[in-house]
C-alpha cells in the first residue's frame, strides 16, 4: 500500500503552495508573476471596461453597428483585448429580445470586458438551469422578463465569448458616455440584470 | 463525448448560490491557484485546450463534489505531472517541508 493510502491528504492550500514554490524554484515561473497577474485581475480588469463599450455603443450609432458586426475589433479599438476575448460576439437587448449568457461546460467568460466571472456563473445550478428554464433563473435574480419578450440564451464555446449590449435606460437623452457608463452593471452585460435607472 | 461537465439542462442541482458583495476568491489558495494557472498559460506551458482536457479527466464523481478551484488544482496538477515538470514525489516532499516549517 502506498503511503498516500495511510496518510490523510494534505490540505489543499499546502498542495497549491508546494506547486507554486516548486515552479518558481525550477524557473518555470518567475518570482512575483503570480502576484502581478492576480493584481491585474483584481484591480484592472472588470465590468467598468464593458460599461465603456456599452456607453459608446449607446451614443455612437456607427460604433454600435461595428460592435454588433465585429465585436472583437470594435472592443479592441477601446483597448480591451487578450485572453478570453479573442473572439467576441455582442448580442443586443431590445424591447422584444432579452439575451443571457452562460458557459454550460464550465466558466468561459469575456475577461477583457467583464473581468473574472462571479462564482454563481461557474456553478452547476446556473449552468444547468439557465438553458432549461431561463425565465425562472432570471426570477431568482429579481429580473422579470415579460412573456411577450423572447429570451435567448447564448452558450460559450471554446472560442467564442459573448457580451450583452443592454438597453439604454429611459430619461438619459443627452448624457455623456461617462455618465451613461455609471448605469451599466456587470449583470446587465451577462443578461441576469438590467442597467440602473437614470 | 459527453461527461459530467456537460450539465446544461440537468435537473435537481438546487438553487443559485447568490451572495451579496461576493469576493473573487473565498480563500487565499484559490487566489494563488488562479494566478499559477494563468501564469503557466502565459508562459506557454500549456494552451487552453490542454488545460480543459486535463480537467475533463477528473473522475466524474470527484468532479461533482469538488469546488471550482479544487478542480483547477486537480487539472493543473495533472498537466504538470504529465509534462514531467513536477513529480508527485516532489510535491509530497515539498508539502512535508512546508509542514515542518509550520505551514498548514
Interface residues (C-beta under 8 A of the other chain):
Chain A: X4 X10 X11 X12 X13 X14 X15 X16 X17 X18 X19 X20 X21 X22 X23 X26 X28 X29 X33 X34 X35 X37 X38 X41 X42 X83 X102 X104 X105 X106 X107 X116 X118 X119 X120 X122 X123 X124 X125 X126 X127 X128 X129 X131 X132 X137 X140 X141 X155 X158
Chain B: X5 X6 X7 X8 X9 X10 X11 X13 X14 X15 X16 X17 X18 X19 X22 X24 X26 X27 X28 X29 X31 X32 X33 X34 X35 X36 X38 X39 X40 X41 X42 X43 X45 X48 X49 X52 X55 X68 X70 X73 X76 X77 X80 X85 X86 X90 X91 X92 X94 X95 X98 X99 X103 X104
